[in-house]
Amino acid sequence: MRGTVLYGPRDVRFEERPDPKIVEPTDAILRIAATCVCGSDLWPYRGIAPITEPQTMGHEYVGIVEEVGSAVRQIKPGQFVVGSFFTSDNTCPHCQFGYHTSCVQREFISSAQAPLLRVPLADGTLAPTPAMPADDLIPSLLAASDVLGTGWFAADAANVKPGATVAVVGDGAVGLLGVLSAKQMGAGRIIAMSRHQTRQQLAWEFGATDIVTERGEEGVARIKELTNGIGADSVLECVGTRESLWQAIRAARPGGHVGFVGVFHEVQLPMEEYFYSHVHLHGGPAPVRRYLPELIDLIWNRKINPGQVFDLTLPLDQVAEGYRAMDERRAIKALLRP
């Protein structure tokens, strides 16, 4: 088969690779129905997260189970499944507490931008759909594999409650689906921070009640103005820069909550200012597997349509264009079909 390999900054190739095989008895092999480019893929693509050797790419995926190992009991060949970007056994203490991305047996999925994928710990990592999905549901199910689950975790970590005032920092796929998640959790007011008209429109559709175009201290001041000087009850940080984190913390009211899911790079936290903020911080790599049953149900019953974040669809062999389009902000998120 051919799959995606990143050789260095902006050097994405779709080239011959070995077909994946069952290695451990807990493995499954999937035939990919859809995969995509993630915003976090742009860190190594841009050279911000250096790579020392060519690496396979892709951690978001849905597909049909082709083969399972001898120890797999719950996942069956022929099922359509959604998986997380970290594997999990779903039985260890960390999984039982709901933090599957800290599973004691976790592995990172890193070769999903290909026609076939080996998934370790299949029983604990994969969640089947009730039946074979209609084709128009596949983008939304794919979103559940990462960006929806991550936006949902951001809202959960930010303690979004019915009637709450929520601010969302970041207008990429995760931030936009953080808006959708906050709406589903009953937020009374959702302030989306965005300067891009197409993304603003999608934020409105997902449930935003206000749009703030300012950034940094000006953005914080605008949120304080909108909340009578108080700040937001919950803030979702969906970018991963020093500016975005501090914008989130300063936009929260004292005693408020910040859920952070942006992948940070060289971000330091000035502890004295944070100490006096009284703001709760919680986040990290989203435990997507915790939420998959609920998210699949919402998608299956057409109560949410997170697949709208995919505004570019390409054949898998044009994956390099998907990276370019997202890097140049010509696309929110690129969906790839084998």
C-alpha positions as CSV (number, residue, x, y, z in Angstrom):
1,M,0.0,0.0,0.0
2,R,1.0,3.7,-0.1
3,G,0.8,5.9,3.0
4,T,1.8,9.3,4.2
5,V,5.3,10.1,5.3
6,L,6.7,13.4,6.6
7,Y,10.4,13.8,5.7
8,G,10.9,17.3,7.1
9,P,9.3,20.8,7.1
10,R,6.7,21.0,4.3
11,D,7.9,17.7,2.8
12,V,5.0,15.4,2.8
13,R,5.1,12.3,0.5
14,F,2.6,9.6,-0.3
15,E,4.8,6.5,-0.9
16,E,5.0,2.8,-0.7
17,R,4.9,1.3,2.8
18,P,4.4,-2.3,4.0
19,D,0.8,-3.4,4.7
20,P,0.2,-3.5,8.4
21,K,-0.1,-7.0,10.0
22,I,-1.3,-8.4,13.3
23,V,1.6,-8.2,15.7
24,E,0.0,-8.7,19.1
25,P,-3.1,-10.9,19.8
26,T,-5.0,-7.7,20.9
27,D,-4.5,-6.0,17.5
28,A,-7.0,-5.2,14.8
29,I,-6.5,-4.2,11.2
30,L,-8.8,-1.6,9.8
31,R,-9.5,-0.6,6.2
32,I,-9.7,3.2,6.5
33,A,-13.0,4.8,5.3
34,A,-11.8,8.3,6.0
35,T,-8.9,10.0,7.7
36,C,-7.8,13.7,7.8
37,V,-5.1,16.2,8.6
38,C,-5.0,17.5,12.2
39,G,-4.0,20.9,13.3
40,S,-1.4,19.3,15.5
41,D,0.2,17.7,12.4
42,L,1.1,21.2,11.4
43,W,3.7,21.5,14.2
44,P,6.1,19.0,12.7
45,Y,5.0,20.1,9.2
46,R,6.1,23.6,9.9
47,G,9.3,22.4,11.6
48,I,8.2,23.8,15.0
49,A,8.3,20.2,16.4
50,P,11.5,18.9,14.8
51,I,11.7,15.4,13.4
52,T,15.0,13.5,13.1
53,E,13.9,10.9,10.6
54,P,11.0,10.3,8.2
55,Q,7.8,9.5,10.1
56,T,4.4,8.2,9.2
57,M,1.5,10.5,9.8
58,G,-2.1,10.4,10.8
59,H,-4.0,9.7,14.1
60,E,-7.7,10.3,13.2
61,Y,-9.6,7.5,11.6
62,V,-12.8,5.6,11.0
63,G,-13.1,2.3,9.1
64,I,-14.1,-1.3,8.7
65,V,-12.5,-4.0,10.7
66,E,-10.8,-6.5,8.4
67,E,-8.9,-8.7,10.8
68,V,-8.5,-9.2,14.6
69,G,-6.0,-10.9,16.8
70,S,-6.7,-14.1,18.7
71,A,-7.3,-12.2,22.0
72,V,-9.8,-9.6,20.7
73,R,-13.2,-10.4,22.0
74,Q,-15.5,-7.4,21.5
75,I,-14.5,-6.0,18.1
76,K,-15.5,-8.1,15.1
77,P,-14.5,-8.2,11.4
78,G,-17.0,-6.3,9.4
79,Q,-17.8,-3.7,12.1
80,F,-17.6,0.0,11.3
81,V,-15.5,1.6,14.1
82,V,-14.3,4.9,15.4
83,G,-11.0,5.0,17.3
84,S,-9.0,7.3,19.5
85,F,-5.5,8.7,18.7
86,F,-4.1,7.0,21.8
87,T,-4.7,3.3,22.3
88,S,-6.2,2.2,25.7
89,D,-7.0,-1.1,27.3
90,N,-10.1,0.5,28.9
91,T,-9.5,-1.6,32.1
92,C,-6.5,-0.1,33.9
93,P,-7.1,2.3,36.8
94,H,-6.4,5.4,34.7
95,C,-9.0,4.3,32.1
96,Q,-11.5,3.5,34.8
97,F,-11.1,7.0,36.1
98,G,-11.8,8.2,32.5
99,Y,-8.3,9.2,31.5
100,H,-7.7,6.8,28.6
101,T,-4.9,8.9,27.2
102,S,-2.9,8.1,30.3
103,C,-3.6,4.3,30.0
104,V,-0.7,2.3,31.3
105,Q,-0.5,0.5,27.9
106,R,-1.1,3.5,25.7
107,E,0.5,3.9,22.3
108,F,0.1,6.8,19.9
109,I,-1.6,6.1,16.6
110,S,0.7,7.7,14.0
111,S,0.1,6.0,10.6
112,A,-3.6,6.5,9.9
113,Q,-3.2,8.6,6.7
114,A,-3.1,5.3,4.7
115,P,-5.6,2.8,3.4
116,L,-4.9,0.2,6.2
117,L,-4.1,0.7,9.8
118,R,-3.0,-1.5,12.7
119,V,-4.8,-0.6,16.0
120,P,-3.3,-2.1,19.1
121,L,-5.6,-2.9,22.1
122,A,-8.5,-3.0,19.8
123,D,-11.2,-3.9,22.4
124,G,-10.3,-0.9,24.5
125,T,-9.5,1.6,21.7
126,L,-12.2,1.1,19.1
127,A,-15.9,1.9,19.5
128,P,-18.3,0.3,16.9
129,T,-21.3,2.1,15.4
130,P,-24.7,0.5,15.6
131,A,-24.6,-0.5,12.0
132,M,-22.9,0.5,8.8
133,P,-23.3,4.3,8.6
134,A,-24.7,6.3,5.8
135,D,-22.0,8.0,3.8
136,D,-23.0,11.5,4.9
137,L,-22.4,10.5,8.6
138,I,-18.8,9.5,8.0
139,P,-17.3,13.0,8.3
140,S,-19.0,13.5,11.7
141,L,-17.9,10.1,12.9
142,L,-14.4,10.9,11.8
143,A,-14.6,14.2,13.8
144,A,-15.4,12.2,16.9
145,S,-12.1,10.4,16.6
146,D,-10.2,13.5,17.7
147,V,-11.4,17.1,17.2
148,L,-15.0,16.6,18.5
149,G,-13.7,14.5,21.4
150,T,-11.0,17.1,22.1
151,G,-13.5,20.0,22.0
152,W,-15.8,18.0,24.2
153,F,-13.0,17.4,26.7
154,A,-12.1,21.1,26.7
155,A,-15.7,22.0,27.7
156,D,-15.8,19.2,30.2
157,A,-12.5,20.2,31.7
158,A,-13.7,23.8,31.8
159,N,-16.7,22.7,33.9
160,V,-19.3,24.0,31.5
161,K,-22.7,23.9,33.2
162,P,-26.2,24.7,32.1
163,G,-26.6,28.5,31.9
164,A,-22.8,29.2,32.1
165,T,-21.0,31.9,30.2
166,V,-18.3,30.3,28.1
167,A,-15.5,31.8,26.0
168,V,-13.6,29.8,23.4
169,V,-10.1,30.7,22.4
170,G,-9.2,29.4,19.0
171,D,-11.3,29.0,15.8
172,G,-9.8,25.9,14.3
173,A,-11.7,22.6,14.2
174,V,-11.2,22.0,17.9
175,G,-12.3,25.5,19.0
176,L,-15.4,25.4,16.7
177,L,-16.4,22.0,18.1
178,G,-15.7,23.3,21.6
179,V,-18.5,25.8,20.8
180,L,-20.7,22.9,19.7
181,S,-19.8,21.0,22.9
182,A,-20.6,23.9,25.2
183,K,-23.9,24.3,23.5
184,Q,-24.7,20.6,24.0
185,M,-23.8,21.0,27.7
186,G,-26.3,23.8,28.1
187,A,-24.2,26.9,28.2
188,G,-26.3,30.0,28.3
189,R,-23.8,32.3,26.5
190,I,-20.9,31.3,24.2
191,I,-18.3,33.8,23.2
192,A,-16.2,32.6,20.2
193,M,-13.0,34.4,19.5
194,S,-12.3,34.5,15.7
195,R,-11.2,36.9,13.0
196,H,-12.2,34.8,10.0
197,Q,-15.6,35.2,8.5
198,T,-16.1,31.5,7.4
199,R,-15.1,30.3,10.8
200,Q,-17.3,32.9,12.5
201,Q,-20.3,31.7,10.5
202,L,-19.7,28.1,11.6
203,A,-19.3,29.2,15.2
204,W,-22.8,30.9,14.9
205,E,-24.2,27.6,13.5
206,F,-22.7,25.6,16.3
207,G,-24.2,27.8,19.0
208,A,-22.1,30.9,19.5
209,T,-24.0,33.9,20.9
210,D,-21.2,36.5,20.5
211,I,-18.1,36.8,18.4
212,V,-14.9,38.6,19.6
213,T,-12.4,39.6,16.9
214,E,-9.8,41.1,19.3
215,R,-6.9,39.0,20.6
216,G,-4.5,39.2,23.6
217,E,-5.2,41.9,26.2
218,E,-7.7,43.5,23.8
219,G,-9.6,40.3,23.6
220,V,-9.6,39.9,27.3
221,A,-10.9,43.4,27.7
222,R,-13.7,42.8,25.3
223,I,-14.8,39.6,27.1
224,K,-14.7,41.5,30.4
225,E,-16.9,44.2,28.8
226,L,-19.4,41.6,27.5
227,T,-19.6,40.1,31.0
228,N,-20.0,43.3,33.0
229,G,-16.4,43.2,34.2
230,I,-16.6,39.7,35.6
231,G,-15.2,37.3,33.1
232,A,-16.3,34.0,31.8
233,D,-17.3,31.1,34.0
234,S,-15.6,28.6,31.6
235,V,-12.9,29.2,29.0
236,L,-11.8,26.7,26.4
237,E,-8.2,27.1,25.3
238,C,-7.8,25.4,21.9
239,V,-4.6,26.7,20.4
240,G,-1.5,25.9,22.5
241,T,0.5,29.1,22.5
242,R,1.6,31.3,25.4
243,E,-0.7,34.1,24.2
244,S,-3.7,31.9,23.9
245,L,-3.2,30.3,27.4
246,W,-2.9,33.7,29.1
247,Q,-5.8,35.1,27.1
248,A,-7.8,32.2,28.4
249,I,-6.7,32.5,32.1
250,R,-7.2,36.3,32.1
251,A,-10.6,36.0,30.5
252,A,-11.9,33.7,33.2
253,R,-13.6,35.1,36.3
254,P,-11.9,34.4,39.7
255,G,-12.9,30.9,40.6
256,G,-13.7,30.1,36.9
257,H,-12.3,27.2,35.0
258,V,-10.0,26.9,32.0
259,G,-9.9,23.7,29.9
260,F,-6.8,23.6,27.8
261,V,-6.4,21.1,24.9
262,G,-4.0,23.0,22.6
263,V,-0.7,21.2,22.2
264,F,1.7,23.5,24.0
265,H,5.2,24.4,22.7
266,E,7.6,26.3,24.9
267,V,4.9,27.8,27.1
268,Q,5.7,28.8,30.6
269,L,3.2,29.7,33.3
270,P,4.1,32.8,35.5
271,M,3.0,31.3,38.8
272,E,2.6,34.5,40.8
273,E,-0.1,36.0,38.5
274,Y,-1.7,32.6,38.2
275,F,-1.7,32.1,42.0
276,Y,-3.7,35.3,42.5
277,S,-6.2,34.5,39.6
278,H,-8.1,31.8,41.5
279,V,-8.6,30.1,38.1
280,H,-8.9,26.3,37.9
281,L,-6.8,24.8,35.1
282,H,-7.4,21.3,33.7
283,G,-6.6,19.7,30.4
284,G,-4.1,17.7,28.4
285,P,-4.5,15.1,25.6
286,A,-8.3,14.5,25.4
287,P,-9.5,11.1,26.6
288,V,-11.6,10.7,23.5
289,R,-12.4,7.0,24.2
290,R,-14.3,8.1,27.3
291,Y,-16.7,10.1,25.2
292,L,-17.0,8.0,22.1
293,P,-20.2,6.1,23.0
294,E,-22.1,9.3,23.8
295,L,-20.7,11.2,20.8
296,I,-21.5,8.3,18.4
297,D,-25.0,8.3,19.7
298,L,-25.5,12.0,19.2
299,I,-24.1,11.8,15.6
300,W,-26.0,8.6,14.7
301,N,-29.3,10.2,15.8
302,R,-28.4,13.4,13.9
303,K,-28.5,15.6,16.9
304,I,-25.2,17.2,16.0
305,N,-23.2,17.6,12.8
306,P,-19.6,18.1,13.7
307,G,-18.5,17.0,10.2
308,Q,-19.2,20.6,9.0
309,V,-15.6,21.4,10.1
310,F,-14.3,19.6,7.1
311,D,-14.4,22.2,4.3
312,L,-12.0,20.4,2.0
313,T,-12.2,16.8,0.8
314,L,-9.4,15.2,-1.2
315,P,-8.3,11.8,-2.4
316,L,-5.7,10.3,0.1
317,D,-3.0,10.5,-2.5
318,Q,-3.4,14.3,-2.5
319,V,-2.6,14.5,1.2
320,A,0.2,17.0,0.6
321,E,-2.3,19.5,-0.7
322,G,-4.4,18.9,2.5
323,Y,-1.4,20.0,4.6
324,R,-0.7,23.0,2.4
325,A,-4.3,24.2,2.5
326,M,-4.5,24.0,6.3
327,D,-1.0,25.5,6.7
328,E,-2.1,28.5,4.5
329,R,-5.5,28.6,6.3
330,R,-7.3,28.0,3.1
331,A,-9.1,25.2,4.9
332,I,-10.3,24.6,8.4
333,K,-9.8,20.9,8.1
334,A,-9.0,18.5,5.3
335,L,-10.8,15.2,5.0
336,L,-9.0,12.4,3.1
337,R,-10.7,9.5,1.4
338,P,-8.7,6.4,0.2
